[in-house]
Amino acid sequence: MKKTIWFFPLLFCAFPLSAQTDTVPPVLECHPLTIFYGFECFDTVTIADLLDTVYDNQSPIPLIELGIRKRCWGAGFPENSKEIYMYPGEFTTAEIWARDTSGNTTTVTVPVYLNSLICDPGYYFMAQKPRLFSNELDPIHHVDFHLQAGNDCLGDSVNTHFNSEDTGYFGGFGYVCPIGYTSRVEPSKNEDPLNGVTTLDLTLISKHILGIAPLENPYAIIAADANQDGKVSVFDIVILRKLILGIVNELPNGKSWQFIPKNYVFPAPDNPFAPPFPLEISLPLTQPASNFEFIGVKIGDVNFSADPNQ
């Protein structure tokens, strides 16, 4: 029997090879910098001042993006940032970033120091003395302040406290920090928790809870929250009654006053707890003196009868 032999041609298919993904970051080399002089009391440091070499295995040098910032002043690639601001005597760490066209990034850190010989150390008053007002815009006395300035990252933050006898006027309070840092001020006053708290306040809070005569002032509603849990309830009346009867001699959390930034606008005045109101002012120091103003609320005093001098 004759065998039939079949021949099958070999078919070679050419499949295109996918482009190799670039995962190699750019090469970036920089050097530290010390500026020994300056014609101004403040100076800027650019990427070019610190850059030695930058190149990439695939991206042409003109297409490599560069960025700079002070360490701890942000996260991720510093978009549209080509320089940092320095004050005399500042020793900081600069981050230099490079990013290729595939999104690979490299970062190096270098120390930078500005030593100006033509002006003083360059420190400015962090702020003028905070103004504190009661709800009747009377100055509030004997207030403690927690002051913080710096990056709060590299250990260069400065924390201090001071007590002011009279905070109804402005004046430098003798605390200094460099321009460009963030200044945070938080007042507190925990003296005389019974100041302004009477049985009349208990009656007004009860009417508010029952809906008979709701408190219309957001500061009065904050004052009614004796246990500071973000709502007004019968538990607040119980706490204030114990305070009046002498069963307890302090309010929860040891606070007898709350301080809210004066320019804060309550989104819902009938419910000042949502969202939570701020208890501090934090802002970048961009000028020799920044103003901090607060409204003080005596906890438990919903008719604002407290003596701000006590």
N, C-alpha and C positions, 0 to 999 in steps of 0.2 A: 504494500500500500504506500502510495506516494505521500510524503508528509508535506504539509504546507507550512512554510516558514513565514511568519509575519515580521515585518520590520517596522519599528516605531521610531520615527525621527525624534531626536532629542531637541526639545524646545528650551531655549535659554531666554529667560525673561530678565530684562534689566529693570530693577527696582531702584528708584532714585534714593540716594542716601540723604537722610535729614541732616540739616546743618547742625554742627556741634554747638551745644549751648555754652555760652561764655559764662563761666563761674569764677573767673580769676579777677580779683579786685585790682584796682590801679596800685601802682607803687608810689608812695608818697614819703618824702623825706623833708624834714624841717629842722630849724635850729632855734635855740632859745634867744631871747632878745632882752637887752638892758638898754634903756634910753637914759643917758647920763645928763641930758640937758633938754630943755624945751623952751621955745619962745613964747609959748602959752602955758598957763597953769594946768591945762588939761591937754591931752593929746589922743590921737587915734592910731591904732595899729592895724595895718592891712595884711592881707594874705601874702602879698609880695614881700613884706618886711620879714616874714618868717619862712618862706618857701625856698627850699634848695632844689628839689627835683620832683617831677611828677610825670609819669608815663603809664601806658597801658598796653597789654598784649594785642588788643584789637582796635580799641578806639583811638583815633588820631588825637593828639594833644589838644588841639583847639576845641574838641568836642567833650573833653573831660570837664565836668562841673566842679567848682571849688566853693567851699563855704567856711565860715569862721564864726566862733562865738566863745564866750567865757564858759569854762566848765561849770556845770550845774545850772546853767541858764536855759536849759531846754533839752529836748530829746529828738532823736532822728536827725536827718540831714538838715542843716541850717539854710533853709531856702532864702535866696536873695540877701544873703548876709556876707558882706565883703570886708567888714572892718569891725573892730571893737573899740569901745571908749574907755580911756584910762584916766585916772586922777593921780596927782603927784604922791609918791610913796606907796602906790598900790603894787602889790605882788600878787599876780593871778596866774591861772593856768588856762591857756588858750587851746581850744580844740580846732584842728584844721581837718577838713573833710574833703575827700575826692570821690566822685561818682562817675563811672563810665556809662556808655550808651546802653548797656545791658542792665543797668541799675545796681551793679556791684559797688560797694562803698568801702573806703578805707578811712580811718581816722587816726591821727597822732595827736598827742598832747605835748605842749611845750611851755616852759615857764616864761613869763614876761614881767618885767619890772620897769617902772617909770620913776626915775630919780631926777626930779627937777631941782635945779640949784638957784632959780631966780624967784621962787615964790615960796610961801609957807607950806606946811604939809598938805594943804589942800582940803582940809576937813571943814565941813560946814555944819551949822546947827541942823540937827536932824529935823526939827520942827519947832514951831512956836508952841508955847504952852497951850495945851488943849483947853478949849472952852467947854465948860459943863453947865448945863442949865436944867432946872427943874421944869416941870410942865407949865409952870407960870413964868418961865424964862428968868427965874432968879438964879444967881450963881450958886453952885453947890460946892461946899467946902470939905476939907479933910478927905480927899480922894487919893487912892493909890493908883499908880500907873505902871503897867508892864510895858516896857519899850523893847523892841527888837529890831535890829537892822542887819542886813547882810544877805548872803546867799543861802544860809542854813544848809550847807552841803559840805564845804571844805573846812568847816570849823572856824570860819571867819565871821560868823554871826556874833553880834554883841547883844547881850541881854542885861537889862538893868531895871530897877524899880525906883520910884521916888514918890514922895507924898507932898501934895500941894495944899497949903492952907487956903488959898483963894484961887479958884480956877475960872473966875468969871471975866478974866481979862487976858490979853495976849502978852507974851514976853518970853524971851529965850529961856529955856530951863536948863541950859548948860550942858546938854548932852549932844555929842557930835558924832556924825558918821559921814562917810563919803557920798557925794552926789552919784546917782546911778544905782544905788542900792535900794532895796525895798524897805520901807519903814512901816512898822506895825505898832499900833497903839491900842491898848486895851485897858480901860479904867475899871476900877472896882471899889466898892465901899461896903463894908460889912458891919458898920457900927450901929448901935441902937436900933435893933430890928423892930421895936415897938413904936418908933417914931412915926406919928401920923396914923397909927392903926387904932381904931375905936370900934365900938359896937355899931356905929352908923355904917361903917364900911361893910360889916357883916350883913346888915340889912340890904344895902345896895347890891351886894353880890348875890344874895338870895333872890332878889327881884330879877336880877339878870338871868339867873339859872332858870327861874320859873317863867321867864318871858314876859313878866309884868311890866318891867321897865329896863329894857336891855341897855347896857353900857354902850354909849356911842363913840367914845374916844378910844382909839386903839391902845393908847398908853394906859388908860384905866383898865382895859381888859387884861393887859399884861400884868398890871399891878394885882389884879384879882387872882392870878395864877400863883398861889402861895407856894405850892410844892414844885413849881416850874416844870410841869410835865407836858406843857403845850396845850392845855385846855383848862376851862373853868368848871369846877364841879363842887359837890358838897364836901369833898375831902379838903378842899382849900378852906372852906369855912371852919371845918374841924380844927385845922392847923392854926388858923388865926385866933380861934376861940381859946385854944390852949395857950397861945402866946399872951393873950390879954389876961387870962387867969393866972399866969405865972407858972403853968405846968411845964412849959418849955421856955427856954430863954434865947433860942435862935431859930431861924428859918431853915428849911431844907437846903442842903448844899452850902450852908454857912453864908449865903448871900442875902443882904438886906436891900440892895439896890441892883437894878439892871440899867445898863447904859447902851443906848441905840444911837448910831450915827445920825446927826441932826438932819442930814439931807436924804435919809432913807425914806422912800415912798412905799407904804404898805400896799401891795397889790389888792388885798381885800381888807379894808380897815375894820370890818366887823369880825374878821378872823385873822388877827395879826400873826398867828402862829404858823400859817401856811402861805408861802413857804417860811421856814424858820428865819427870823430876823437876825441881822448881824450884830455881834457884840464887840466888834473891833473895826478899826479903819486900817486898811493896808493899801499902800500905794507907792509907786516908784518915786524916789526923791529926785526931782528934776530941776529944782530951784533951791536957793539957799534956805528958804523957810517954807514949809508946807503946813497948812492949817488943818487942825483936827477939832471938830465940834461934835458934841454928844448931847442927847437928851437923857436925863436921869429919871428913872422911875422907881419910886420907893415901893417895894413889894408890900402888898396888903393895904396900901393907901389909895383907894380908888377915887376919893374926892379931893386928892391933892392937898391935904392939910399938913403934910410933913414939913418940918423946919429944915431947910437945906443947910443951915449953919451947924446943925448937930452932927 
